[in-house]
Amino acid sequence: MVLVLLLAPFLCAAEERTATASVHAGFLYPNGVDLAGYTVEKSISDNVYYFYTFGFPSLAAAGLCYYADYEGNGLSGTIGVGIGSVLYASLVYQWKIAGKQYLKTGAGFTTGIVYTGAYPALSYEHRF
């Protein structure tokens, strides 16, 4: 709740920016700790985005993500909360494959209902 209040001015400003939707699949997606799903990201600044995602098996999550280069290659860090994976963070490297297709590899840490600990992140993402 405190995080939402602190970020409210940025979130309101970000509403004017275009949202980017994507679908993803892999083991596991760094922004939601799931195998497949749908994500929407909106920029807060040039490198920081807030997102919400729906997927399987983690159902739903939301959080913040930092990209060194959103449309290219580079590091990306995420922190989020969700259903299934209650609190998580990840650090991945994003490779642009072609067009709006990306491969993300790295690792994360989650505190969840079924599992608490480190997890591998390897996912394919196609943005619209």
C-alpha angles and dihedrals in degrees: 000000000000089000091054092050092049092048097042095101091051094045092051091050090048091057087077091058124082119265120229117214123198144173122221142188134180145081104315126350109218096217096054111008093239141122100236137359155114126281136187120200128188124187122243092180136346092289106019124078135175118215147182124203139188119201151134129303097358094053101202140003141165135193150115129296132192119207123191086203116004095194098036145031122315151091122311129190127194137189121183152148128226153144111289095007096052099186125006145161132191142185117204141161115236120213120193106224100181137320106338096342121114140180118209123196131174140080142282144187125233140184105205147158095258103020137026120187144053122336135189118243118211117149145150117223130191115194125203 
